[in-house]
Amino acid sequence: MIPPIPRDIPDLPAIPGILPQAPFHVPATAVVAPVRRPLVAFFRFLVALVAAAGVAIEMRLGSPLHVLSYFTIQANLLVAVVFVASARRARTARRPLPAVLMGGTLLYISITGLVYHLILADPSSGFSMTGGIAPHTGWQAVSNQILHTVIPIAAVIDWLLLTRPAPFAVRHATTWLVYPLAYLVFSLVRGEILPPGTPARYLYPFVDVDRHGYVGILGNTAILGVAFYALALLVIALDHVRPDPFRHGSRRPENRISSPGTSGLK
């Protein structure tokens, strides 16, 4: 009777005098054919174009240097640049941009939308930038909706429906907060450099030292920092549990040489 052939071929014993070779890793692109995603590319190009248009309108209506100082403008510019680069990769079937970059972009534009709608546009928040001011009209209203509503929603849709889940870790939440912290320092330094009485000396009401003092600013930014960190952790948690929009229930291709064990032959 012929003994059954083992499913896994055991590793050969080491030969004296010959150093073992390092394991050979086959890149995924050599096994899985690259896939072009024209619809994903089109959507991201469109989002980038709309974000750039919103920034361009703001710069046309105001002082470009002053406009570029706002977190909202910087976040939308980041979306425009990152989405153009990501769209090109999706169209040409190249490797996607680093997931940490895409996640950070999502976080910053989400902060833009949430802070505006929950704080800056709410007269009862104590930090409203719209209280006592006539509603925006014309191109100002268009750019305001683009930068604070349309682009944040589009970025979330892209993440949920057009982006594969990434192996995010908790440490990425801390990494993503470096930019908001740097922006806080920039905003405070800018306010100290400009002479008192300058319009919009402090870009946002919750970092206005003239109104709240440095102790008040510390409390405001600490609360916002905790909220931003919690939002970053929420992004990471949801990314671990959300479905992959491109799997469609397909199984990962099996290894035809051996079963997925610890064999040295892979």
MODELLER restraints for C-alpha pairs under 7 A, 6 or more apart:
rsr = mdl.restraints
at = mdl.atoms
rsr.add(forms.Gaussian(group=physical.xy_distance, feature=features.Distance(at['CA:7:A'], at['CA:258:A']), mean=6.58, stdev=0.5))
rsr.add(forms.Gaussian(group=physical.xy_distance, feature=features.Distance(at['CA:7:A'], at['CA:259:A']), mean=6.92, stdev=0.5))
rsr.add(forms.Gaussian(group=physical.xy_distance, feature=features.Distance(at['CA:8:A'], at['CA:258:A']), mean=5.76, stdev=0.5))
rsr.add(forms.Gaussian(group=physical.xy_distance, feature=features.Distance(at['CA:8:A'], at['CA:259:A']), mean=6.70, stdev=0.5))
rsr.add(forms.Gaussian(group=physical.xy_distance, feature=features.Distance(at['CA:8:A'], at['CA:263:A']), mean=6.54, stdev=0.5))
rsr.add(forms.Gaussian(group=physical.xy_distance, feature=features.Distance(at['CA:9:A'], at['CA:263:A']), mean=6.93, stdev=0.5))
rsr.add(forms.Gaussian(group=physical.xy_distance, feature=features.Distance(at['CA:10:A'], at['CA:263:A']), mean=6.38, stdev=0.5))
rsr.add(forms.Gaussian(group=physical.xy_distance, feature=features.Distance(at['CA:11:A'], at['CA:263:A']), mean=6.61, stdev=0.5))
rsr.add(forms.Gaussian(group=physical.xy_distance, feature=features.Distance(at['CA:11:A'], at['CA:264:A']), mean=5.72, stdev=0.5))
rsr.add(forms.Gaussian(group=physical.xy_distance, feature=features.Distance(at['CA:34:A'], at['CA:93:A']), mean=5.38, stdev=0.5))
rsr.add(forms.Gaussian(group=physical.xy_distance, feature=features.Distance(at['CA:35:A'], at['CA:93:A']), mean=5.17, stdev=0.5))
rsr.add(forms.Gaussian(group=physical.xy_distance, feature=features.Distance(at['CA:36:A'], at['CA:90:A']), mean=5.80, stdev=0.5))
rsr.add(forms.Gaussian(group=physical.xy_distance, feature=features.Distance(at['CA:36:A'], at['CA:91:A']), mean=5.33, stdev=0.5))
rsr.add(forms.Gaussian(group=physical.xy_distance, feature=features.Distance(at['CA:36:A'], at['CA:92:A']), mean=5.89, stdev=0.5))
rsr.add(forms.Gaussian(group=physical.xy_distance, feature=features.Distance(at['CA:36:A'], at['CA:93:A']), mean=4.43, stdev=0.5))
rsr.add(forms.Gaussian(group=physical.xy_distance, feature=features.Distance(at['CA:37:A'], at['CA:90:A']), mean=5.23, stdev=0.5))
rsr.add(forms.Gaussian(group=physical.xy_distance, feature=features.Distance(at['CA:37:A'], at['CA:91:A']), mean=5.58, stdev=0.5))
rsr.add(forms.Gaussian(group=physical.xy_distance, feature=features.Distance(at['CA:38:A'], at['CA:90:A']), mean=6.78, stdev=0.5))
rsr.add(forms.Gaussian(group=physical.xy_distance, feature=features.Distance(at['CA:38:A'], at['CA:91:A']), mean=5.22, stdev=0.5))
rsr.add(forms.Gaussian(group=physical.xy_distance, feature=features.Distance(at['CA:40:A'], at['CA:87:A']), mean=6.84, stdev=0.5))
rsr.add(forms.Gaussian(group=physical.xy_distance, feature=features.Distance(at['CA:40:A'], at['CA:90:A']), mean=6.62, stdev=0.5))
rsr.add(forms.Gaussian(group=physical.xy_distance, feature=features.Distance(at['CA:40:A'], at['CA:162:A']), mean=6.44, stdev=0.5))
rsr.add(forms.Gaussian(group=physical.xy_distance, feature=features.Distance(at['CA:41:A'], at['CA:87:A']), mean=4.05, stdev=0.5))
rsr.add(forms.Gaussian(group=physical.xy_distance, feature=features.Distance(at['CA:41:A'], at['CA:88:A']), mean=6.52, stdev=0.5))
rsr.add(forms.Gaussian(group=physical.xy_distance, feature=features.Distance(at['CA:41:A'], at['CA:90:A']), mean=5.41, stdev=0.5))
rsr.add(forms.Gaussian(group=physical.xy_distance, feature=features.Distance(at['CA:41:A'], at['CA:91:A']), mean=5.42, stdev=0.5))
rsr.add(forms.Gaussian(group=physical.xy_distance, feature=features.Distance(at['CA:44:A'], at['CA:83:A']), mean=5.30, stdev=0.5))
rsr.add(forms.Gaussian(group=physical.xy_distance, feature=features.Distance(at['CA:44:A'], at['CA:84:A']), mean=6.56, stdev=0.5))
rsr.add(forms.Gaussian(group=physical.xy_distance, feature=features.Distance(at['CA:44:A'], at['CA:87:A']), mean=5.43, stdev=0.5))
rsr.add(forms.Gaussian(group=physical.xy_distance, feature=features.Distance(at['CA:45:A'], at['CA:83:A']), mean=6.52, stdev=0.5))
rsr.add(forms.Gaussian(group=physical.xy_distance, feature=features.Distance(at['CA:45:A'], at['CA:84:A']), mean=5.59, stdev=0.5))
rsr.add(forms.Gaussian(group=physical.xy_distance, feature=features.Distance(at['CA:45:A'], at['CA:87:A']), mean=5.96, stdev=0.5))
rsr.add(forms.Gaussian(group=physical.xy_distance, feature=features.Distance(at['CA:47:A'], at['CA:151:A']), mean=6.84, stdev=0.5))
rsr.add(forms.Gaussian(group=physical.xy_distance, feature=features.Distance(at['CA:47:A'], at['CA:154:A']), mean=6.89, stdev=0.5))
rsr.add(forms.Gaussian(group=physical.xy_distance, feature=features.Distance(at['CA:48:A'], at['CA:79:A']), mean=6.43, stdev=0.5))
rsr.add(forms.Gaussian(group=physical.xy_distance, feature=features.Distance(at['CA:48:A'], at['CA:80:A']), mean=3.95, stdev=0.5))
rsr.add(forms.Gaussian(group=physical.xy_distance, feature=features.Distance(at['CA:48:A'], at['CA:83:A']), mean=5.67, stdev=0.5))
rsr.add(forms.Gaussian(group=physical.xy_distance, feature=features.Distance(at['CA:48:A'], at['CA:84:A']), mean=6.06, stdev=0.5))
rsr.add(forms.Gaussian(group=physical.xy_distance, feature=features.Distance(at['CA:49:A'], at['CA:80:A']), mean=6.81, stdev=0.5))
rsr.add(forms.Gaussian(group=physical.xy_distance, feature=features.Distance(at['CA:51:A'], at['CA:76:A']), mean=5.74, stdev=0.5))
rsr.add(forms.Gaussian(group=physical.xy_distance, feature=features.Distance(at['CA:51:A'], at['CA:77:A']), mean=6.93, stdev=0.5))
rsr.add(forms.Gaussian(group=physical.xy_distance, feature=features.Distance(at['CA:51:A'], at['CA:80:A']), mean=5.81, stdev=0.5))
rsr.add(forms.Gaussian(group=physical.xy_distance, feature=features.Distance(at['CA:51:A'], at['CA:146:A']), mean=6.88, stdev=0.5))
rsr.add(forms.Gaussian(group=physical.xy_distance, feature=features.Distance(at['CA:51:A'], at['CA:147:A']), mean=6.68, stdev=0.5))
rsr.add(forms.Gaussian(group=physical.xy_distance, feature=features.Distance(at['CA:51:A'], at['CA:151:A']), mean=6.41, stdev=0.5))
rsr.add(forms.Gaussian(group=physical.xy_distance, feature=features.Distance(at['CA:52:A'], at['CA:77:A']), mean=6.56, stdev=0.5))
rsr.add(forms.Gaussian(group=physical.xy_distance, feature=features.Distance(at['CA:52:A'], at['CA:80:A']), mean=6.01, stdev=0.5))
rsr.add(forms.Gaussian(group=physical.xy_distance, feature=features.Distance(at['CA:54:A'], at['CA:143:A']), mean=4.68, stdev=0.5))
rsr.add(forms.Gaussian(group=physical.xy_distance, feature=features.Distance(at['CA:54:A'], at['CA:146:A']), mean=5.83, stdev=0.5))
rsr.add(forms.Gaussian(group=physical.xy_distance, feature=features.Distance(at['CA:54:A'], at['CA:147:A']), mean=6.08, stdev=0.5))
rsr.add(forms.Gaussian(group=physical.xy_distance, feature=features.Distance(at['CA:55:A'], at['CA:73:A']), mean=6.24, stdev=0.5))
rsr.add(forms.Gaussian(group=physical.xy_distance, feature=features.Distance(at['CA:57:A'], at['CA:143:A']), mean=6.26, stdev=0.5))
rsr.add(forms.Gaussian(group=physical.xy_distance, feature=features.Distance(at['CA:58:A'], at['CA:67:A']), mean=6.81, stdev=0.5))
rsr.add(forms.Gaussian(group=physical.xy_distance, feature=features.Distance(at['CA:58:A'], at['CA:143:A']), mean=6.60, stdev=0.5))
rsr.add(forms.Gaussian(group=physical.xy_distance, feature=features.Distance(at['CA:59:A'], at['CA:67:A']), mean=6.05, stdev=0.5))
rsr.add(forms.Gaussian(group=physical.xy_distance, feature=features.Distance(at['CA:67:A'], at['CA:73:A']), mean=6.95, stdev=0.5))
rsr.add(forms.Gaussian(group=physical.xy_distance, feature=features.Distance(at['CA:68:A'], at['CA:74:A']), mean=6.51, stdev=0.5))
rsr.add(forms.Gaussian(group=physical.xy_distance, feature=features.Distance(at['CA:70:A'], at['CA:203:A']), mean=6.71, stdev=0.5))
rsr.add(forms.Gaussian(group=physical.xy_distance, feature=features.Distance(at['CA:72:A'], at['CA:112:A']), mean=5.64, stdev=0.5))
rsr.add(forms.Gaussian(group=physical.xy_distance, feature=features.Distance(at['CA:72:A'], at['CA:147:A']), mean=6.98, stdev=0.5))
rsr.add(forms.Gaussian(group=physical.xy_distance, feature=features.Distance(at['CA:75:A'], at['CA:108:A']), mean=5.93, stdev=0.5))
rsr.add(forms.Gaussian(group=physical.xy_distance, feature=features.Distance(at['CA:75:A'], at['CA:109:A']), mean=5.54, stdev=0.5))
rsr.add(forms.Gaussian(group=physical.xy_distance, feature=features.Distance(at['CA:76:A'], at['CA:109:A']), mean=6.73, stdev=0.5))
rsr.add(forms.Gaussian(group=physical.xy_distance, feature=features.Distance(at['CA:76:A'], at['CA:147:A']), mean=6.61, stdev=0.5))
rsr.add(forms.Gaussian(group=physical.xy_distance, feature=features.Distance(at['CA:78:A'], at['CA:105:A']), mean=6.76, stdev=0.5))
rsr.add(forms.Gaussian(group=physical.xy_distance, feature=features.Distance(at['CA:79:A'], at['CA:105:A']), mean=6.28, stdev=0.5))
rsr.add(forms.Gaussian(group=physical.xy_distance, feature=features.Distance(at['CA:86:A'], at['CA:96:A']), mean=6.49, stdev=0.5))
rsr.add(forms.Gaussian(group=physical.xy_distance, feature=features.Distance(at['CA:86:A'], at['CA:97:A']), mean=6.13, stdev=0.5))
rsr.add(forms.Gaussian(group=physical.xy_distance, feature=features.Distance(at['CA:89:A'], at['CA:95:A']), mean=6.50, stdev=0.5))
rsr.add(forms.Gaussian(group=physical.xy_distance, feature=features.Distance(at['CA:89:A'], at['CA:96:A']), mean=6.12, stdev=0.5))
rsr.add(forms.Gaussian(group=physical.xy_distance, feature=features.Distance(at['CA:99:A'], at['CA:166:A']), mean=6.02, stdev=0.5))
rsr.add(forms.Gaussian(group=physical.xy_distance, feature=features.Distance(at['CA:104:A'], at['CA:176:A']), mean=5.63, stdev=0.5))
rsr.add(forms.Gaussian(group=physical.xy_distance, feature=features.Distance(at['CA:106:A'], at['CA:155:A']), mean=6.16, stdev=0.5))
rsr.add(forms.Gaussian(group=physical.xy_distance, feature=features.Distance(at['CA:106:A'], at['CA:156:A']), mean=6.94, stdev=0.5))
rsr.add(forms.Gaussian(group=physical.xy_distance, feature=features.Distance(at['CA:107:A'], at['CA:232:A']), mean=6.54, stdev=0.5))
rsr.add(forms.Gaussian(group=physical.xy_distance, feature=features.Distance(at['CA:109:A'], at['CA:152:A']), mean=5.39, stdev=0.5))
rsr.add(forms.Gaussian(group=physical.xy_distance, feature=features.Distance(at['CA:110:A'], at['CA:152:A']), mean=5.47, stdev=0.5))
rsr.add(forms.Gaussian(group=physical.xy_distance, feature=features.Distance(at['CA:112:A'], at['CA:148:A']), mean=6.31, stdev=0.5))
rsr.add(forms.Gaussian(group=physical.xy_distance, feature=features.Distance(at['CA:113:A'], at['CA:148:A']), mean=4.78, stdev=0.5))
rsr.add(forms.Gaussian(group=physical.xy_distance, feature=features.Distance(at['CA:113:A'], at['CA:149:A']), mean=5.93, stdev=0.5))
rsr.add(forms.Gaussian(group=physical.xy_distance, feature=features.Distance(at['CA:113:A'], at['CA:152:A']), mean=5.85, stdev=0.5))
rsr.add(forms.Gaussian(group=physical.xy_distance, feature=features.Distance(at['CA:116:A'], at['CA:148:A']), mean=6.70, stdev=0.5))
rsr.add(forms.Gaussian(group=physical.xy_distance, feature=features.Distance(at['CA:119:A'], at['CA:125:A']), mean=5.49, stdev=0.5))
rsr.add(forms.Gaussian(group=physical.xy_distance, feature=features.Distance(at['CA:119:A'], at['CA:127:A']), mean=6.20, stdev=0.5))
rsr.add(forms.Gaussian(group=physical.xy_distance, feature=features.Distance(at['CA:119:A'], at['CA:128:A']), mean=6.14, stdev=0.5))
rsr.add(forms.Gaussian(group=physical.xy_distance, feature=features.Distance(at['CA:120:A'], at['CA:127:A']), mean=5.83, stdev=0.5))
rsr.add(forms.Gaussian(group=physical.xy_distance, feature=features.Distance(at['CA:120:A'], at['CA:128:A']), mean=4.21, stdev=0.5))
rsr.add(forms.Gaussian(group=physical.xy_distance, feature=features.Distance(at['CA:120:A'], at['CA:129:A']), mean=5.17, stdev=0.5))
rsr.add(forms.Gaussian(group=physical.xy_distance, feature=features.Distance(at['CA:120:A'], at['CA:130:A']), mean=6.93, stdev=0.5))
rsr.add(forms.Gaussian(group=physical.xy_distance, feature=features.Distance(at['CA:121:A'], at['CA:128:A']), mean=5.50, stdev=0.5))
rsr.add(forms.Gaussian(group=physical.xy_distance, feature=features.Distance(at['CA:121:A'], at['CA:129:A']), mean=6.28, stdev=0.5))
rsr.add(forms.Gaussian(group=physical.xy_distance, feature=features.Distance(at['CA:121:A'], at['CA:130:A']), mean=5.65, stdev=0.5))
rsr.add(forms.Gaussian(group=physical.xy_distance, feature=features.Distance(at['CA:122:A'], at['CA:128:A']), mean=5.61, stdev=0.5))
rsr.add(forms.Gaussian(group=physical.xy_distance, feature=features.Distance(at['CA:123:A'], at['CA:131:A']), mean=5.44, stdev=0.5))
rsr.add(forms.Gaussian(group=physical.xy_distance, feature=features.Distance(at['CA:127:A'], at['CA:205:A']), mean=5.34, stdev=0.5))
rsr.add(forms.Gaussian(group=physical.xy_distance, feature=features.Distance(at['CA:127:A'], at['CA:206:A']), mean=6.13, stdev=0.5))
rsr.add(forms.Gaussian(group=physical.xy_distance, feature=features.Distance(at['CA:161:A'], at['CA:245:A']), mean=5.73, stdev=0.5))
rsr.add(forms.Gaussian(group=physical.xy_distance, feature=features.Distance(at['CA:162:A'], at['CA:245:A']), mean=6.41, stdev=0.5))
rsr.add(forms.Gaussian(group=physical.xy_distance, feature=features.Distance(at['CA:164:A'], at['CA:244:A']), mean=5.36, stdev=0.5))
rsr.add(forms.Gaussian(group=physical.xy_distance, feature=features.Distance(at['CA:164:A'], at['CA:245:A']), mean=6.41, stdev=0.5))
rsr.add(forms.Gaussian(group=physical.xy_distance, feature=features.Distance(at['CA:165:A'], at['CA:239:A']), mean=5.50, stdev=0.5))
rsr.add(forms.Gaussian(group=physical.xy_distance, feature=features.Distance(at['CA:165:A'], at['CA:240:A']), mean=6.71, stdev=0.5))
rsr.add(forms.Gaussian(group=physical.xy_distance, feature=features.Distance(at['CA:165:A'], at['CA:244:A']), mean=6.10, stdev=0.5))
rsr.add(forms.Gaussian(group=physical.xy_distance, feature=features.Distance(at['CA:166:A'], at['CA:239:A']), mean=6.80, stdev=0.5))
rsr.add(forms.Gaussian(group=physical.xy_distance, feature=features.Distance(at['CA:168:A'], at['CA:236:A']), mean=5.89, stdev=0.5))
rsr.add(forms.Gaussian(group=physical.xy_distance, feature=features.Distance(at['CA:169:A'], at['CA:236:A']), mean=6.98, stdev=0.5))
rsr.add(forms.Gaussian(group=physical.xy_distance, feature=features.Distance(at['CA:170:A'], at['CA:233:A']), mean=6.82, stdev=0.5))
rsr.add(forms.Gaussian(group=physical.xy_distance, feature=features.Distance(at['CA:173:A'], at['CA:229:A']), mean=6.30, stdev=0.5))
rsr.add(forms.Gaussian(group=physical.xy_distance, feature=features.Distance(at['CA:173:A'], at['CA:232:A']), mean=5.17, stdev=0.5))
rsr.add(forms.Gaussian(group=physical.xy_distance, feature=features.Distance(at['CA:173:A'], at['CA:233:A']), mean=6.08, stdev=0.5))
rsr.add(forms.Gaussian(group=physical.xy_distance, feature=features.Distance(at['CA:187:A'], at['CA:202:A']), mean=6.66, stdev=0.5))
rsr.add(forms.Gaussian(group=physical.xy_distance, feature=features.Distance(at['CA:187:A'], at['CA:203:A']), mean=6.82, stdev=0.5))
rsr.add(forms.Gaussian(group=physical.xy_distance, feature=features.Distance(at['CA:191:A'], at['CA:201:A']), mean=5.22, stdev=0.5))
rsr.add(forms.Gaussian(group=physical.xy_distance, feature=features.Distance(at['CA:191:A'], at['CA:202:A']), mean=5.26, stdev=0.5))
rsr.add(forms.Gaussian(group=physical.xy_distance, feature=features.Distance(at['CA:194:A'], at['CA:201:A']), mean=6.47, stdev=0.5))
rsr.add(forms.Gaussian(group=physical.xy_distance, feature=features.Distance(at['CA:202:A'], at['CA:208:A']), mean=5.26, stdev=0.5))
rsr.add(forms.Gaussian(group=physical.xy_distance, feature=features.Distance(at['CA:206:A'], at['CA:217:A']), mean=6.55, stdev=0.5))
rsr.add(forms.Gaussian(group=physical.xy_distance, feature=features.Distance(at['CA:206:A'], at['CA:220:A']), mean=6.18, stdev=0.5))
rsr.add(forms.Gaussian(group=physical.xy_distance, feature=features.Distance(at['CA:207:A'], at['CA:217:A']), mean=5.47, stdev=0.5))
rsr.add(forms.Gaussian(group=physical.xy_distance, feature=features.Distance(at['CA:209:A'], at['CA:217:A']), mean=6.63, stdev=0.5))
rsr.add(forms.Gaussian(group=physical.xy_distance, feature=features.Distance(at['CA:257:A'], at['CA:266:A']), mean=6.71, stdev=0.5))
rsr.add(forms.Gaussian(group=physical.xy_distance, feature=features.Distance(at['CA:258:A'], at['CA:266:A']), mean=6.85, stdev=0.5))
